[in-house]
Amino acid sequence: MSDHRLMPPIGIEDFKEIREDGFYYVDKTGLIRELLENKAKVTLFTRPRRFGKTLTMSMLRRFFEIGADPALFDGMAISRERELCEAHMGQYPVISLSLKDVDGMDFEGARKQLAAIVAEQAGRLSVLRNSDRISEAERQAYSDLEFRTGDLENSLRNLSKMLYKHYGQKAVILIDEYDVPLDKANEGGFYDEMVKLIRLFLSGALKTNEYLQLAVLTGCLRVSKESIFTGLNNLKVYSVQDQDYDEWFGFTEEEVQDMLAYFGVEDRMDETRNWYDGYRFGNADVYCPWDVVNWCGDLRRHPDMRPQNYWANSSGNGIIRKFADMADEETRDEMEGLLKGRSVTKTYKGDLTYRELYDEIDNVWSMLLTTGYLTCRKQNDDGTCEMSITNREIADVFRKEIEQWFKSRVKGQAKAGRYEDLYQALEDGDAAYAEGVIQDCLMESMSFMDGGKTAEQKEAFYHGMLLGIFTGCQAWLVKSNREAGKGRADIIATMRSTKTGIIVEVKRTDDPDGIDALAETALAQIGERDYSAYFQRANAVDTLRKYGIAFCGKECRVAV
């Protein structure tokens, strides 16, 4: 692999750093032209996490802000728009905030964090501190903001007014991750208070602000106008469903091909497409930038590396477990279809509030689409969307999250005593009853257990499920993969009070007609490999039960 001067910009969200310090940049500066041509006063972009929203806001700041360095844009698409650059580059004072860190445990804590962010921005605009173009009262108001004691609700409007007086030019306001405070407040139980604060904070800056040139906001969710943007008639919202600006967030196929070729790994395009493509914004099919950048970075160091799940570690995926909690039988069937590559048709609701997200299962479908877990394959005339899981990476996230949800649910039911009859049946050697209980447990699940990459991974799910059930019995001492005889027994349990031992061997198959024979094969393996030697050596039991348990999807067979 050849050595390249530019490096993949892994985790770098500052446009200036990328351009000055030798990092690869996929040119998205054309968004500036489109933004100015559309002439919207306030624009909100909603996109999933890890789609370059923060880098885009940094790029906008570096373009519009007074004192901008034109060299940062040399060779970029926007540099060819000479008249536009002469009219707008470096012409405006810029207020640039990110609200992603407003995540206090209570309202007062969150308010203090917001005040700290405003104070930091005021400090960046230090030209106002001693400006003789603003009044003494305004300088005091500015000082109060710096020391976090100012009028927080009207802070953005007041700052833009002071900047206008100082520079004689209206301000550009950039607010990244505007909806994070609402998300966190909803989780923390102070949503109403935070809605009121954010509504006042934004309306003063965006609604009747005569000192505003333009504003851009980003977030994951469009919070309905009734909740936040009341009376804000100059707002244009562009969601994942809109055609305008559809290519400016995410990498296109051509951009990904160019990037892989630059780093000398163009032969990995098919894997890249299968794992990280599949998102559809408006009419554009795009890749997740976070994934592609990390993937290129790893391939530079390890050319034979297999695709990794970068999305899973970028933040929590609790929405999937919440979805599983809410799912009824019909929804579980739909989820099974998704995991098998099929689509579901649902109505997309683009104006939910965070409080409404989990009011009904249809809202969660919309949230899964908005946040990138699902993608719209086709938008129908009646407003519905044909949705499917985005790509192999997201399918992997789904399977792992639902698997963990199911295992924790099984363990919780075990601790609650649901499986007491099963424990007794296994001690008594009642294979038919045990099979029925395990079968019922499987019927309440989703068929994600068939989604592992290898036969071993698929079998490991069933092993883990049984282990979760067995460890719920306080009277049993349970061991997993314990050395015994000529190998390792899948599960060994000991009942000291009755001096009974249990050995379980787990198998799974894709062939439903072979499940009975497979259970017998599992049972035979216990004898062939002499797993019972574990108890003979310990001399701990008088009665020994041996079970071969075979699975195929939601089917189970128990041989004793």
N, C-alpha and C positions, 0 to 999 in steps of 0.2 A: 504494500500500500504506500502510495507516495506521501511525502510530507507536505502539508499545506500551511500557508501562512495564517489564514483565518481559522478561528476555532469555533465550534458550536457554542452559542450563547446560553449555556445551561444555567437556569435560575437567574439570569440577568434581565432586569426589567427597565433599565435606564437607557434610553435611546442614545444619549451622548456617550455613555461608556461603551456601548456596542460599536459605535462608529469610530471612536477614537482609539480603542484598545485592541483592535484587531479581531473582532468577532464577526461571524457570518450573519448577514441581515437579509431576510426576505422582504423585498421592497413593497411596503404597504402605504407609501406616501401618497398614492393616488386618492386615498380617502380624503385628504385635505382639499383637493380640487372639488370632489363631489360634495363635500360639506359646504364649501363656499358657494358653489353653484346652486345648491338647493335652498340656500338662504333661510334655513330654519333658525329661529332665535334660540330654541332649546331643543336639543336632540338627546334621546335616551337610546342606548344600545343595550339589549339584553342578550347575553350569550352565556354558555356554560363556563365553568371554571377552566382555567388553563388554556384559554383561547386567545391570549395576547391582549386582553383589555388594558391591563396596566401599562404594557409597553406602548400601546397605541396612544394612551393618554400622555405618556412621557414624550412621544414623538410630536404630538400636537403642541405641548408646552414649548418644546425646543424650537418649533417653527414660529409660533405666534409671538413669543415673549420678546419684549424690548431687550436689545442686546444679543439677539439670536446670532449664532455663528453659521453663515451660509455654507461653510465648508462641510458641515455635518450632512448636508443634502446633496453634495456633489455626486453626480452620476445617478441620482435617484429620479424616479419618474416626475416628481413635482418640480425638479430643477429645470425641466423642459418647458414649464409653464411660466415664462419669464414675466409677463405682465402681471400675472397673479402673484408671483413672488415679490415683485417690486411693490405691489399694492398692500400686501399683507404680512410678508415675512418680517419678523422683528418689530412689528408696529404696535403691539398691544401690551399693557400690563396684564399679567396672568395670575389668577388665584387657582392653585392646584392642590386638591385635597384627596386623600384616600381614607375612606371610613372603614376599612377592613379590620382595624384594630379596636373598634368600638364594641367591645364584648364584655362589659362589666357584669358582675354577678347580680347587681340590682340597678335600679334606675339612677340613683345618685352616682354609683360607680361608673356607669356608662356615660352619664352627663359629664363627669370629670374627664373621662377619656376624650370625649368630643371637644371639650374646652382645651385640652392639651394639644390636640391636633390643630385647632384654630390658632392657638398660641404659637405653635411651631411655624405655621404659615405666616403669621404676622411677623415673626422674627425674620423670616426669609425676605419679607417686603420691608426691610429696615430703612429704606429710603424715606419712609413716612415718619420715622422717629423724630427727625429734626427738620422736617419740611416746613418751609415758610409759606407754602401755598395752601396749607390747610389751617384751620383755626386752632386756637389754644384748646378749646373744648374737644376738638377732633383728635388732637395729639394726645390728650388725656384718655379719650376713648380708645385710641390705639394702644396706649400704654396698659390700660386695663385689660385689653385682649391678650397682650403679651404675658401679663401676670395672671391670666385665667380668671379674672374677676369682672370681665366686661359683659356687655349685652350679647349673650351667645346666640339668641334667636335671630337677631338682626345683624350678626357679625359680618356675614358675607356681603350684604347690601352696604353696610357702613364702610367696609374695606374697599369695595368697588367705587364708592363715592369719593373716598380719600384719594384713591389712585387716579381717578378722573381729574380731580382738582390738581394733583401734582403733575400728571403727564399731559393733561388736555386730551386724553384719549380714553374711550370706554374700555372696560375690562373684559377679558375672556375668562370664564369660570369653568374649571374642569373638576368633576367630582367622580372619583373612581369608587366602585363597590358601594354605591349609595345605599343599598338595601341590607347590607350586613347588620347594621344596628337593629333593624326590624326583625331579622331572623333570630338574632341572639336574644332580643327582648321577648320574642314569642316563646323561646325555649325557657327563659328565666321568669316568665310570668308577669312582666311589666310592659306588655305590648301597648296598651292604651296610652300610657304616659309617654312612651317613646314615639308613637305615631304623632302625638300632639307636638312634641319637640321637633321632630324631623319636618313635619308639615310647616311649622313656623320658620324653621331654619332655611328650608328651600324656597318657600313662597316669597320671602323678603328678597331673596337673591334673584329669583327667576320670574316672578309674576309681574310686579309693577316696578321693576328696577330700570330707571332711565339711564343708568350708568353701565348697562350690560351691552356688550357687543354681540356675544354669542356664548352659549353654554353647552357643554357636552357632559352627559352622565353615562356611567356604565353600571351594570349589575347583572345578577342572574335572573331576576324575576321582575316583571313589570307589576308593580303594586298599583291596584286600581285607583282611578282618579278620586273616588269617594274617600279613599283612605289617606292619600298623601298629596296628590296634585290637584286638589280642589280649586276650580276656577282658573287653572293654568291652561289657557286656550292656545298658547304659542308653543306647546310641546308636541314634538313628533317622536313617535316611538317606533323603533325598528327591532323586531324580534326575530327569532330563528325562522319564522314563517314568511318574512317579508323579502321581496326580491331586491329592493334597494340596499346597497352596501353589503350584498351577500358574500362577496369574495374578500372583503377586507379583514375579516376575522377568520383565521384558519388558513391552511396552506392548500392551494390547488394541486391537482395532479402534476401539472407542468412544473410548479415550484418545487414539489417534492422530488421529481425526477432530476431537476437541476441540482438540488442540494445533495442528493445521493451521488450524482456524478462528480460533483466538486470534491467530495470526500473519498472518492474512489470505491464506492460500494454500490454502484448502480445495479449490480447483479442481485441485490437483495430487494428489488422493487416489489416483487410479488408478495413477499412476506410482509413488507411495509404496508402494502395495500390491504391485505387481509386483516392485519392487526390494528391499523391506526386510521384507516379511511372510513367512509360510511356515514359521516355527518352530512346533513343536507340543510343549508341555510338558503331560503328562497329557492332560486334555481341553480345554486352552486353546490357541487359535491366537494367537500373539503376534508382535510386531515386535521387531527389535533396537533397544534404546533408543539406543545409540551412533549408529546410522545416522540414526534419525529426528531426534535432537537436532541433529546436524551438518547434516542436510538442511534443517531449518527455519532454522538459522543462515545457511546459504548463500542460501536463498531470500529471506530478509529483505534481503540486500544485492544479490542478483542475481535478480530475479523470473523471468527467462527461462532460468535455468540448467537444464541437463539433469541427471538423476540421476548421482551419482558413486559410485565404489567406496570407501567409507570403511573397510570391513572389512579390505581388503588391506593398508592402511598401519598398522593398529593393532598388529600383531605378525607374527612369521614364519609362513609357511604351509608349512613344510618337510614336514609330514605328507603332503601331497599328492604331493610328489616321492618320498618314501619309499614311498608306496603304488604309484606308477608303477614304481619299481625292483623291487618284489616281485611285480607283477602278471604272471600267466601269460596265455595266450591267452584262456582263458575269462573271466578277470577284466577283461581289456582290452575284450572284447566287452560285458561288463556296464557298464563305464565309458562306452563309446560310447553305450549305450542311455540311461544317465543324462544325458549331455550332449545327447541328443536329446529329453529330457523324459520318459523312461520311468522305471519303478521297478524295484528289485531286492528280493528277499525274502531276509533274512538273520537269523540268530539274534543277538540282542543280549546281550552279556556285560557286565554292569554292575559286576563286581567284579574287574577286571583290576588287576595291578600294572604299574608303569612298565616293569619289566624284561620283562614278557610282551607288551608292546604290539606288537612286531614279530616275535614268534616265529612267527606264522602270519598269513596274509592275513585270516582271519575276525576276528582281534582288531582289525585296522586298520579293518575295516568298523564295528565297535562304537565305536572311538575317533572315527571321522568323524561318527557320530551324536551321541556325547556332546559333542563340541566344536563342533557346530552346522553343519558342512559338509553334512551330510545331515539330513533330518527324517523322522520316522516318520509316514507317511500312514495306516497302519492297523496295529494290534497284534493279531496272531492268537492264537487260543487255545493253539496249540502253542509259544508263546514267541517266535515269529519276528515280524519287523517288515517291513512294506513300506516301503522307504526310497527317497527321491528327493532330488535336489539342492534345497536350500531355496528359493532364489529367483534372480532374474536377477543380483543382485550376486555371490552365491556361485558361480553358473555361470561368471561372468566370472573369478572368482578361479581356479576349476578350469582353465579354458582357458589362462589366462596361465601358471599354474604348470606345467601339463603341457607347454605349448609350450616353455617355457624348459628343462624337463627334457629334452625330445626334442632340442632344438637343441644342448644341451651334450653329450648322448649321441652325437649325430651327429658333433660336432666332436671328441669324444674318440676315436671310432672312426676318424675321418679321420687324426688324429695317430698312431694306432696302426698305420696302414698298411692298413686294411681296404679302402680304395678305390683301391689302386694300379692294379688292372686297369681300373677306370672311367676314371681319368685317361688311361691309354694308349688306351682305346677312343675317348675324346673327341678326343685328338690325331690318331688315325687316321681319324676320321670314321665310326666303327662305331656308328651310331645304335641298332641293334637290341640290341647288348650293353649299351650305356649305359642304354637303357630298362629292361632286365631288372634291372640293379643298383639303379637308383632305385626300381623297383617293389618289389624285395625290402625296401628300406629303409622304404618306406611301409607294407608289410604288417606290420612289426614295431611300428608306431606305433599311436596311437589316433586316431579320427576327429574330434579336437578342431579340426582345421584347417578344418572346415566351420562353426565356431561364431563367427566374427567378425561384427561388426555390419554391416559393409559389404563389397561385393565387393572393394574395395581392400585391406581388412584381411585378408580370406581369401587373396587372392593374395600378400600380403606374407609369409604363413607359408611358402609354398612357395619364394618368393624367398630367405628367410632360411635355409631348410633347405639349398638348393643352395649358397648362399654358405658355410655351415658346412662342407659337404663339400669344396668347392673350395679353401678356405683351408687345408685340411689337407695340400695338396700343396706341399712345400717348394720344388719346382722352378718353381712358378707364381707370377706376380705378378698378384694378383686385385684388381679394382676393381668397385665397385657403384654403379649409378646415375650413371655417368660421362657427361658431355656428349660427344656424338659426332654428327657430321653435323647432322641437323635435329631432334635430340631427345636423350634420355638412354637409353643402353643399360642393360638390367637388370644384366647381369654381363659383364665383359670380363676375359679372362685372357691372359697372355703367357708363353710358354715361351722364354726367351732362348737356351737351349742349342740348341734345334732351330729357332729363328726361326719358331715357330708361334703364331698368334693364334686365340682363340676368342671368339665373341660369342654370348650366350644371351639370348633374350627369353622371359619366363615369362608364361603365361596360366592361368586356371582357369575352370571352368564347373560348373554344377549339372546339366548335361545330358550323361549318359554317351554318348549317341549322337552328340554333337557334338564329342567330344574329338579325333578324328583331324583334322577340318577346322580345329579351333582351333589345333592344332600347326602346321598349314600357314599359318594366318593369322599366327601369331607369327613364323614364318620369313619370310613375305613382308614383315612390318613392318621387319625388319632392312634389307631392300633399299630399301623405300619411303622410309625415313627416313635412309638412307645412313649407318648406324652404322659401316660399314667405313672411313669417312673418318678415324676415330680412328687406324687403323693406317697409312693412306696418308700422313697428315700426319707421323706419327712415323717412317715408313719403317723400321719395326722388325721386320717379319715377311716371310717368303717364302711361307708357307702360311697360309691363313685358313679357319677352320671356322665356319660359322654354324648355330646350333641354335634351333629353335622347340620349346619344351617346354611341354606342356599337361597340366593336372591336373584330376581330378574325384574327390574323396574320396581313395581309395587307388589310383586308376588313374592311369597316366602314359603319355603318348605323346611320342616324340622324333622330330622331323623335322630332316633335315640337308641 
